Amino acid sequence: MSKVIRFLELMGSSAHLRSASRAALYDALCACDVDSAMLWAILRGERERLQVLMQAPGLVCGDFGLESDTEAGEVRMTGCR
């Protein structure tokens, strides 16, 4: 599992990999020795399948932007509630 996580971290930090062709992604996945089932889930864009293969919990994300209160002139953080 750590191989696929290392690959996903690499992909997240590399603009080249994020915009790479399928062939280049395949080569990079093979170079990282990612498990075959996970490799194909990534290439096919099957996020749910990859999640199952990794036995990962559901995806959770938050948007922590700034919200401005123009009347009071205050700025506060917004996010999960």
VOLO-325342 format. One record per residue: residue number from 0; residue in three letters; x, z, y of N, C-alpha, C, O, CB in turn. Coordinates in Angstrom, 1 decimal, padded with zeros to 4 digits, always signed. Glycine has a CB too. Layout:
// VOLO-325342
@resi NUM resn ALA n.x X n.z Z n.y Y ca.x X ca.z Z ca.y Y c.x X c.z Z c.y Y o.x X o.z Z o.y Y cb.x X cb.z Z cb.y Y
...
END
This chain:
// VOLO-325342
@resi 0 resn MET n.x +000.8 n.z +000.0 n.y -001.2 ca.x +000.0 ca.z +000.0 ca.y +000.0 c.x +000.9 c.z +000.0 c.y +001.3 o.x +000.5 o.z -000.6 o.y +002.2 cb.x -000.9 cb.z +001.2 cb.y +000.0
@resi 1 resn SER n.x +002.0 n.z +000.7 n.y +001.2 ca.x +002.8 ca.z +000.7 ca.y +002.4 c.x +003.3 c.z -000.6 c.y +002.9 o.x +003.6 o.z -000.9 o.y +004.0 cb.x +004.0 cb.z +001.7 cb.y +002.2
@resi 2 resn LYS n.x +003.4 n.z -001.6 n.y +001.9 ca.x +003.9 ca.z -002.9 ca.y +002.3 c.x +002.9 c.z -003.6 c.y +003.1 o.x +003.3 o.z -004.3 o.y +004.1 cb.x +004.2 cb.z -003.7 cb.y +001.0
@resi 3 resn VAL n.x +001.6 n.z -003.5 n.y +002.8 ca.x +000.6 ca.z -004.2 ca.y +003.6 c.x +000.5 c.z -003.5 c.y +004.9 o.x +000.2 o.z -004.2 o.y +006.0 cb.x -000.8 cb.z -004.2 cb.y +002.9
@resi 4 resn ILE n.x +000.6 n.z -002.2 n.y +005.0 ca.x +000.5 ca.z -001.5 ca.y +006.3 c.x +001.7 c.z -001.9 c.y +007.2 o.x +001.5 o.z -002.2 o.y +008.4 cb.x +000.5 cb.z +000.0 cb.y +006.1
@resi 5 resn ARG n.x +002.9 n.z -002.0 n.y +006.6 ca.x +004.1 ca.z -002.5 ca.y +007.4 c.x +003.8 c.z -003.9 c.y +007.9 o.x +004.1 o.z -004.2 o.y +009.0 cb.x +005.3 cb.z -002.4 cb.y +006.5
@resi 6 resn PHE n.x +003.2 n.z -004.7 n.y +007.0 ca.x +003.0 ca.z -006.1 ca.y +007.5 c.x +001.9 c.z -006.1 c.y +008.6 o.x +002.1 o.z -006.8 o.y +009.6 cb.x +002.4 cb.z -006.9 cb.y +006.3
@resi 7 resn LEU n.x +000.9 n.z -005.3 n.y +008.5 ca.x -000.2 ca.z -005.3 ca.y +009.6 c.x +000.4 c.z -004.7 c.y +010.9 o.x +000.0 o.z -005.2 o.y +011.9 cb.x -001.4 cb.z -004.4 cb.y +009.1
@resi 8 resn GLU n.x +001.3 n.z -003.7 n.y +010.8 ca.x +002.0 ca.z -003.2 ca.y +012.0 c.x +002.8 c.z -004.3 c.y +012.6 o.x +002.8 o.z -004.5 o.y +013.8 cb.x +002.8 cb.z -002.0 cb.y +011.6
@resi 9 resn LEU n.x +003.6 n.z -005.0 n.y +011.8 ca.x +004.4 ca.z -006.1 ca.y +012.2 c.x +003.6 c.z -007.2 c.y +012.9 o.x +003.9 o.z -007.7 o.y +014.0 cb.x +005.2 cb.z -006.7 cb.y +011.1
@resi 10 resn MET n.x +002.5 n.z -007.5 n.y +012.3 ca.x +001.6 ca.z -008.6 ca.y +012.8 c.x +001.0 c.z -008.1 c.y +014.2 o.x +000.9 o.z -008.9 o.y +015.1 cb.x +000.4 cb.z -008.9 cb.y +011.9
@resi 11 resn GLY n.x +000.6 n.z -006.8 n.y +014.3 ca.x +000.1 ca.z -006.3 ca.y +015.5 c.x +001.1 c.z -006.3 c.y +016.7 o.x +000.7 o.z -006.3 o.y +017.8 cb.x -000.4 cb.z -004.9 cb.y +015.3
@resi 12 resn SER n.x +002.4 n.z -006.2 n.y +016.3 ca.x +003.4 ca.z -006.1 ca.y +017.4 c.x +004.0 c.z -007.5 c.y +017.7 o.x +004.9 o.z -007.6 o.y +018.5 cb.x +004.4 cb.z -005.1 cb.y +017.0
@resi 13 resn SER n.x +003.6 n.z -008.5 n.y +016.9 ca.x +004.3 ca.z -009.8 ca.y +017.1 c.x +003.3 c.z -010.9 c.y +017.5 o.x +002.4 o.z -011.3 o.y +016.8 cb.x +004.9 cb.z -010.2 cb.y +015.8
@resi 14 resn ALA n.x +003.4 n.z -011.3 n.y +018.8 ca.x +002.5 ca.z -012.4 ca.y +019.3 c.x +002.7 c.z -013.7 c.y +018.4 o.x +001.8 o.z -014.4 o.y +018.2 cb.x +002.8 cb.z -012.7 cb.y +020.8
@resi 15 resn HIS n.x +003.9 n.z -013.9 n.y +017.9 ca.x +004.2 ca.z -015.1 ca.y +017.1 c.x +003.4 c.z -015.0 c.y +015.8 o.x +002.8 o.z -016.0 o.y +015.5 cb.x +005.7 cb.z -015.1 cb.y +016.8
@resi 16 resn LEU n.x +003.3 n.z -013.9 n.y +015.2 ca.x +002.6 ca.z -013.8 ca.y +013.9 c.x +001.1 c.z -013.8 c.y +014.2 o.x +000.3 o.z -014.4 o.y +013.4 cb.x +002.9 cb.z -012.5 cb.y +013.2
@resi 17 resn ARG n.x +000.6 n.z -013.2 n.y +015.3 ca.x -000.8 ca.z -013.2 ca.y +015.6 c.x -001.4 c.z -014.6 c.y +015.8 o.x -002.5 o.z -014.9 o.y +015.6 cb.x -001.1 cb.z -012.4 cb.y +016.8
@resi 18 resn SER n.x -000.5 n.z -015.5 n.y +016.3 ca.x -001.0 ca.z -016.9 ca.y +016.5 c.x -000.4 c.z -017.9 c.y +015.5 o.x -000.4 o.z -019.1 o.y +015.7 cb.x -000.6 cb.z -017.3 cb.y +017.9
@resi 19 resn ALA n.x +000.2 n.z -017.4 n.y +014.4 ca.x +000.8 ca.z -018.2 ca.y +013.4 c.x -000.2 c.z -019.0 c.y +012.6 o.x -001.3 o.z -018.6 o.y +012.4 cb.x +001.7 cb.z -017.3 cb.y +012.5
@resi 20 resn SER n.x +000.3 n.z -020.1 n.y +012.0 ca.x -000.5 ca.z -020.9 ca.y +011.1 c.x -000.7 c.z -020.1 c.y +009.8 o.x +000.0 o.z -019.1 o.y +009.5 cb.x +000.2 cb.z -022.3 cb.y +010.8
@resi 21 resn ARG n.x -001.7 n.z -020.6 n.y +009.0 ca.x -001.9 ca.z -019.9 ca.y +007.7 c.x -000.6 c.z -020.0 c.y +006.8 o.x -000.3 o.z -019.0 o.y +006.1 cb.x -003.1 cb.z -020.5 cb.y +007.0
@resi 22 resn ALA n.x +000.1 n.z -021.1 n.y +006.9 ca.x +001.3 ca.z -021.3 ca.y +006.1 c.x +002.4 c.z -020.3 c.y +006.5 o.x +003.0 o.z -019.7 o.y +005.7 cb.x +001.8 cb.z -022.7 cb.y +006.2
@resi 23 resn ALA n.x +002.5 n.z -020.1 n.y +007.8 ca.x +003.5 ca.z -019.1 ca.y +008.3 c.x +003.1 c.z -017.7 c.y +007.9 o.x +004.0 o.z -016.9 o.y +007.6 cb.x +003.7 cb.z -019.3 cb.y +009.8
@resi 24 resn LEU n.x +001.8 n.z -017.4 n.y +008.0 ca.x +001.3 ca.z -016.1 ca.y +007.6 c.x +001.6 c.z -015.8 c.y +006.1 o.x +002.0 o.z -014.8 o.y +005.7 cb.x -000.2 cb.z -015.9 cb.y +007.9
@resi 25 resn TYR n.x +001.3 n.z -016.9 n.y +005.3 ca.x +001.5 ca.z -016.8 ca.y +003.9 c.x +003.0 c.z -016.5 c.y +003.6 o.x +003.3 o.z -015.6 o.y +002.8 cb.x +001.1 cb.z -018.1 cb.y +003.2
@resi 26 resn ASP n.x +003.9 n.z -017.2 n.y +004.3 ca.x +005.3 ca.z -017.0 ca.y +004.1 c.x +005.7 c.z -015.5 c.y +004.5 o.x +006.5 o.z -014.9 o.y +003.8 cb.x +006.2 cb.z -018.0 cb.y +004.9
@resi 27 resn ALA n.x +005.2 n.z -015.1 n.y +005.6 ca.x +005.5 ca.z -013.7 ca.y +006.1 c.x +004.9 c.z -012.7 c.y +005.1 o.x +005.6 o.z -011.7 o.y +004.8 cb.x +004.9 cb.z -013.5 cb.y +007.5
@resi 28 resn LEU n.x +003.7 n.z -012.9 n.y +004.6 ca.x +003.2 ca.z -011.9 ca.y +003.6 c.x +004.0 c.z -011.9 c.y +002.4 o.x +004.2 o.z -010.8 o.y +001.8 cb.x +001.7 cb.z -012.3 cb.y +003.3
@resi 29 resn CYS n.x +004.4 n.z -013.1 n.y +001.9 ca.x +005.3 ca.z -013.1 ca.y +000.7 c.x +006.6 c.z -012.4 c.y +000.9 o.x +007.1 o.z -011.7 o.y +000.1 cb.x +005.5 cb.z -014.6 cb.y +000.3
@resi 30 resn ALA n.x +007.2 n.z -012.6 n.y +002.1 ca.x +008.5 ca.z -012.0 ca.y +002.5 c.x +008.3 c.z -010.5 c.y +002.5 o.x +009.3 o.z -009.8 o.y +002.2 cb.x +009.0 cb.z -012.5 cb.y +003.8
@resi 31 resn CYS n.x +007.2 n.z -010.0 n.y +002.8 ca.x +006.9 ca.z -008.5 ca.y +002.8 c.x +006.5 c.z -008.0 c.y +001.5 o.x +006.2 o.z -006.8 o.y +001.3 cb.x +005.9 cb.z -008.2 cb.y +003.9
@resi 32 resn ASP n.x +006.4 n.z -008.9 n.y +000.5 ca.x +006.0 ca.z -008.6 ca.y -000.9 c.x +004.6 c.z -007.9 c.y -000.9 o.x +004.4 o.z -006.9 o.y -001.6 cb.x +007.0 cb.z -007.7 cb.y -001.5
@resi 33 resn VAL n.x +003.7 n.z -008.4 n.y -000.1 ca.x +002.3 ca.z -007.8 ca.y -000.1 c.x +001.6 c.z -008.2 c.y -001.4 o.x +001.7 o.z -009.3 o.y -001.8 cb.x +001.5 cb.z -008.3 cb.y +001.2
@resi 34 resn ASP n.x +000.8 n.z -007.3 n.y -001.9 ca.x +000.0 ca.z -007.5 ca.y -003.1 c.x -000.8 c.z -008.8 c.y -003.0 o.x -001.4 o.z -009.0 o.y -001.9 cb.x -000.9 cb.z -006.3 cb.y -003.4
@resi 35 resn SER n.x -000.9 n.z -009.5 n.y -004.0 ca.x -001.6 ca.z -010.8 ca.y -004.0 c.x -003.1 c.z -010.7 c.y -003.5 o.x -003.5 o.z -011.5 o.y -002.7 cb.x -001.6 cb.z -011.4 cb.y -005.4
@resi 36 resn ALA n.x -003.8 n.z -009.7 n.y -004.0 ca.x -005.2 ca.z -009.6 ca.y -003.6 c.x -005.3 c.z -009.3 c.y -002.1 o.x -006.2 o.z -009.8 o.y -001.4 cb.x -006.0 cb.z -008.5 cb.y -004.4
@resi 37 resn MET n.x -004.4 n.z -008.5 n.y -001.6 ca.x -004.4 ca.z -008.1 ca.y -000.2 c.x -004.0 c.z -009.3 c.y +000.6 o.x -004.5 o.z -009.6 o.y +001.7 cb.x -003.5 cb.z -006.9 cb.y +000.1
@resi 38 resn LEU n.x -003.0 n.z -010.0 n.y +000.1 ca.x -002.5 ca.z -011.2 ca.y +000.8 c.x -003.6 c.z -012.2 c.y +001.0 o.x -003.8 o.z -012.7 o.y +002.2 cb.x -001.4 cb.z -011.9 cb.y -000.1
@resi 39 resn TRP n.x -004.4 n.z -012.5 n.y +000.0 ca.x -005.5 ca.z -013.5 ca.y +000.2 c.x -006.6 c.z -012.9 c.y +001.0 o.x -007.3 o.z -013.7 o.y +001.8 cb.x -006.1 cb.z -013.9 cb.y -001.2
@resi 40 resn ALA n.x -006.9 n.z -011.7 n.y +001.0 ca.x -007.9 ca.z -011.1 ca.y +001.9 c.x -007.5 c.z -011.2 c.y +003.4 o.x -008.3 o.z -011.6 o.y +004.2 cb.x -008.1 cb.z -009.6 cb.y +001.6
@resi 41 resn ILE n.x -006.2 n.z -011.1 n.y +003.6 ca.x -005.7 ca.z -011.2 ca.y +005.0 c.x -005.8 c.z -012.7 c.y +005.4 o.x -006.3 o.z -013.0 o.y +006.5 cb.x -004.2 cb.z -010.7 cb.y +005.1
@resi 42 resn LEU n.x -005.3 n.z -013.6 n.y +004.6 ca.x -005.4 ca.z -015.0 ca.y +004.9 c.x -006.8 c.z -015.5 c.y +005.1 o.x -007.0 o.z -016.4 o.y +005.9 cb.x -004.7 cb.z -015.8 cb.y +003.8
@resi 43 resn ARG n.x -007.7 n.z -015.0 n.y +004.4 ca.x -009.1 ca.z -015.4 ca.y +004.5 c.x -009.9 c.z -014.7 c.y +005.6 o.x -011.0 o.z -015.0 o.y +005.9 cb.x -009.8 cb.z -015.3 cb.y +003.2
@resi 44 resn GLY n.x -009.2 n.z -013.7 n.y +006.2 ca.x -009.9 ca.z -012.9 ca.y +007.3 c.x -011.0 c.z -012.0 c.y +006.7 o.x -011.9 o.z -011.7 o.y +007.4 cb.x -010.5 cb.z -013.9 cb.y +008.3
@resi 45 resn GLU n.x -010.8 n.z -011.6 n.y +005.5 ca.x -011.8 ca.z -010.7 ca.y +004.8 c.x -011.5 c.z -009.2 c.y +005.1 o.x -011.0 o.z -008.5 o.y +004.2 cb.x -011.9 cb.z -011.0 cb.y +003.3
@resi 46 resn ARG n.x -011.9 n.z -008.8 n.y +006.3 ca.x -011.5 ca.z -007.4 ca.y +006.7 c.x -012.2 c.z -006.4 c.y +005.7 o.x -011.5 o.z -005.4 o.y +005.4 cb.x -012.0 cb.z -007.1 cb.y +008.1
@resi 47 resn GLU n.x -013.4 n.z -006.6 n.y +005.4 ca.x -014.1 ca.z -005.6 ca.y +004.5 c.x -013.4 c.z -005.6 c.y +003.1 o.x -013.3 o.z -004.5 o.y +002.6 cb.x -015.6 cb.z -006.0 cb.y +004.3
@resi 48 resn ARG n.x -013.0 n.z -006.7 n.y +002.6 ca.x -012.4 ca.z -006.8 ca.y +001.3 c.x -011.0 c.z -006.1 c.y +001.4 o.x -010.7 o.z -005.3 o.y +000.5 cb.x -012.1 cb.z -008.3 cb.y +000.8
@resi 49 resn LEU n.x -010.3 n.z -006.3 n.y +002.4 ca.x -009.0 ca.z -005.6 ca.y +002.6 c.x -009.2 c.z -004.1 c.y +002.7 o.x -008.4 o.z -003.3 o.y +002.1 cb.x -008.3 cb.z -006.1 cb.y +003.9
@resi 50 resn GLN n.x -010.2 n.z -003.7 n.y +003.4 ca.x -010.5 ca.z -002.3 ca.y +003.5 c.x -010.8 c.z -001.7 c.y +002.1 o.x -010.3 o.z -000.6 o.y +001.9 cb.x -011.8 cb.z -002.1 cb.y +004.4
@resi 51 resn VAL n.x -011.5 n.z -002.3 n.y +001.3 ca.x -011.8 ca.z -001.9 ca.y -000.1 c.x -010.6 c.z -001.8 c.y -000.9 o.x -010.3 o.z -000.8 o.y -001.6 cb.x -012.9 cb.z -002.8 cb.y -000.8
@resi 52 resn LEU n.x -009.8 n.z -002.9 n.y -000.8 ca.x -008.5 ca.z -002.9 ca.y -001.6 c.x -007.6 c.z -001.8 c.y -001.2 o.x -006.8 o.z -001.2 o.y -002.0 cb.x -007.8 cb.z -004.2 cb.y -001.4
@resi 53 resn MET n.x -007.6 n.z -001.4 n.y +000.1 ca.x -006.7 ca.z -000.4 ca.y +000.6 c.x -007.3 c.z +001.0 c.y +000.5 o.x -006.7 o.z +002.0 o.y +000.8 cb.x -006.4 cb.z -000.6 cb.y +002.1
@resi 54 resn GLN n.x -008.6 n.z +001.0 n.y +000.0 ca.x -009.3 ca.z +002.3 ca.y -000.1 c.x -009.3 c.z +003.0 c.y +001.2 o.x -009.1 o.z +004.2 o.y +001.3 cb.x -008.7 cb.z +003.2 cb.y -001.2
@resi 55 resn ALA n.x -009.5 n.z +002.2 n.y +002.3 ca.x -009.5 ca.z +002.8 ca.y +003.7 c.x -010.9 c.z +003.1 c.y +004.1 o.x -011.9 o.z +002.5 o.y +003.7 cb.x -008.9 cb.z +001.7 cb.y +004.6
@resi 56 resn PRO n.x -011.1 n.z +004.2 n.y +004.9 ca.x -012.4 ca.z +004.5 ca.y +005.4 c.x -012.9 c.z +003.5 c.y +006.4 o.x -012.1 o.z +002.6 o.y +006.8 cb.x -012.4 cb.z +005.9 cb.y +006.1
@resi 57 resn GLY n.x -014.1 n.z +003.5 n.y +006.9 ca.x -014.6 ca.z +002.6 ca.y +007.8 c.x -013.9 c.z +002.5 c.y +009.1 o.x -013.2 o.z +003.5 o.y +009.5 cb.x -016.1 cb.z +002.9 cb.y +008.1
@resi 58 resn LEU n.x -013.9 n.z +001.4 n.y +009.7 ca.x -013.2 ca.z +001.1 ca.y +011.0 c.x -013.9 c.z +001.9 c.y +012.1 o.x -015.1 o.z +001.8 o.y +012.3 cb.x -013.1 cb.z -000.4 cb.y +011.3
@resi 59 resn VAL n.x -013.1 n.z +002.6 n.y +012.9 ca.x -013.7 ca.z +003.3 ca.y +014.0 c.x -012.8 c.z +003.0 c.y +015.2 o.x -011.6 o.z +003.0 o.y +015.2 cb.x -013.7 cb.z +004.9 cb.y +013.8
@resi 60 resn CYS n.x -013.4 n.z +002.6 n.y +016.3 ca.x -012.7 ca.z +002.4 ca.y +017.5 c.x -013.4 c.z +002.9 c.y +018.7 o.x -014.6 o.z +003.1 o.y +018.7 cb.x -012.4 cb.z +000.8 cb.y +017.7
@resi 61 resn GLY n.x -012.7 n.z +003.1 n.y +019.8 ca.x -013.3 ca.z +003.6 ca.y +021.0 c.x -012.8 c.z +002.9 c.y +022.2 o.x -011.7 o.z +002.4 o.y +022.2 cb.x -013.1 cb.z +005.1 cb.y +021.1
@resi 62 resn ASP n.x -013.6 n.z +002.8 n.y +023.2 ca.x -013.2 ca.z +002.2 ca.y +024.5 c.x -013.1 c.z +003.3 c.y +025.5 o.x -014.2 o.z +003.9 o.y +025.9 cb.x -014.2 cb.z +001.1 cb.y +024.9
@resi 63 resn PHE n.x -011.9 n.z +003.7 n.y +025.9 ca.x -011.8 ca.z +004.8 ca.y +026.9 c.x -011.4 c.z +004.2 c.y +028.2 o.x -010.2 o.z +004.3 o.y +028.7 cb.x -010.7 cb.z +005.8 cb.y +026.4
@resi 64 resn GLY n.x -012.4 n.z +003.6 n.y +028.9 ca.x -012.1 ca.z +003.0 ca.y +030.2 c.x -012.4 c.z +004.1 c.y +031.3 o.x -012.8 o.z +005.2 o.y +031.0 cb.x -013.0 cb.z +001.8 cb.y +030.4
@resi 65 resn LEU n.x -012.3 n.z +003.7 n.y +032.5 ca.x -012.5 ca.z +004.5 ca.y +033.6 c.x -013.9 c.z +004.2 c.y +034.2 o.x -014.3 o.z +003.0 o.y +034.3 cb.x -011.5 cb.z +004.4 cb.y +034.7
@resi 66 resn GLU n.x -014.6 n.z +005.3 n.y +034.5 ca.x -016.0 ca.z +005.1 ca.y +035.1 c.x -015.9 c.z +005.7 c.y +036.5 o.x -015.5 o.z +006.9 o.y +036.6 cb.x -017.1 cb.z +005.7 cb.y +034.2
@resi 67 resn SER n.x -016.3 n.z +005.0 n.y +037.5 ca.x -016.2 ca.z +005.5 ca.y +038.9 c.x -017.6 c.z +006.0 c.y +039.4 o.x -018.6 o.z +005.3 o.y +039.2 cb.x -015.6 cb.z +004.4 cb.y +039.8
@resi 68 resn ASP n.x -017.6 n.z +007.1 n.y +040.0 ca.x -018.8 ca.z +007.6 ca.y +040.6 c.x -018.6 c.z +007.4 c.y +042.1 o.x -018.0 o.z +008.2 o.y +042.8 cb.x -019.1 cb.z +009.1 cb.y +040.2
@resi 69 resn THR n.x -019.2 n.z +006.3 n.y +042.6 ca.x -018.9 ca.z +006.0 ca.y +044.0 c.x -019.5 c.z +007.0 c.y +045.0 o.x -018.9 o.z +007.1 o.y +046.1 cb.x -019.4 cb.z +004.6 cb.y +044.3
@resi 70 resn GLU n.x -020.6 n.z +007.6 n.y +044.7 ca.x -021.1 ca.z +008.6 ca.y +045.6 c.x -020.2 c.z +009.8 c.y +045.8 o.x -020.0 o.z +010.2 o.y +046.9 cb.x -022.5 cb.z +009.1 cb.y +045.1
@resi 71 resn ALA n.x -019.7 n.z +010.3 n.y +044.7 ca.x -018.8 ca.z +011.5 ca.y +044.8 c.x -017.4 c.z +011.1 c.y +045.0 o.x -016.6 o.z +012.0 o.y +045.3 cb.x -019.0 cb.z +012.3 cb.y +043.5
@resi 72 resn GLY n.x -017.0 n.z +009.8 n.y +044.8 ca.x -015.7 ca.z +009.4 ca.y +044.9 c.x -014.8 c.z +009.9 c.y +043.8 o.x -013.6 o.z +010.0 o.y +043.9 cb.x -015.1 cb.z +009.9 cb.y +046.3
@resi 73 resn GLU n.x -015.4 n.z +010.2 n.y +042.7 ca.x -014.7 ca.z +010.7 ca.y +041.5 c.x -014.5 c.z +009.6 c.y +040.5 o.x -015.3 o.z +008.7 o.y +040.4 cb.x -015.5 cb.z +011.9 cb.y +040.9
@resi 74 resn VAL n.x -013.4 n.z +009.7 n.y +039.7 ca.x -013.2 ca.z +008.8 ca.y +038.6 c.x -013.1 c.z +009.7 c.y +037.4 o.x -012.3 o.z +010.7 o.y +037.4 cb.x -011.9 cb.z +008.0 cb.y +038.8
@resi 75 resn ARG n.x -013.8 n.z +009.4 n.y +036.3 ca.x -013.7 ca.z +010.2 ca.y +035.1 c.x -013.5 c.z +009.2 c.y +033.9 o.x -013.9 o.z +008.1 o.y +033.9 cb.x -014.9 cb.z +011.1 cb.y +034.9
@resi 76 resn MET n.x -013.0 n.z +009.8 n.y +032.8 ca.x -012.8 ca.z +009.0 ca.y +031.6 c.x -014.1 c.z +008.9 c.y +030.9 o.x -014.9 o.z +009.8 o.y +030.8 cb.x -011.7 cb.z +009.7 cb.y +030.7
@resi 77 resn THR n.x -014.4 n.z +007.7 n.y +030.3 ca.x -015.5 ca.z +007.5 ca.y +029.4 c.x -015.1 c.z +007.2 c.y +028.0 o.x -013.9 o.z +006.8 o.y +027.9 cb.x -016.5 cb.z +006.4 cb.y +030.0
@resi 78 resn GLY n.x -015.9 n.z +007.4 n.y +027.1 ca.x -015.5 ca.z +007.1 ca.y +025.7 c.x -016.6 c.z +007.5 c.y +024.7 o.x -017.8 o.z +007.4 o.y +025.0 cb.x -014.2 cb.z +007.8 cb.y +025.3
@resi 79 resn CYS n.x -016.2 n.z +007.9 n.y +023.6 ca.x -017.1 ca.z +008.3 ca.y +022.5 c.x -018.0 c.z +009.5 c.y +023.0 o.x -017.4 o.z +010.4 o.y +023.6 cb.x -016.4 cb.z +008.6 cb.y +021.2
@resi 80 resn ARG n.x -019.2 n.z +009.5 n.y +022.7 ca.x -020.1 ca.z +010.6 ca.y +023.1 c.x -020.8 c.z +011.1 c.y +021.9 o.x -021.6 o.z +012.0 o.y +022.0 cb.x -021.1 cb.z +010.2 cb.y +024.1
END
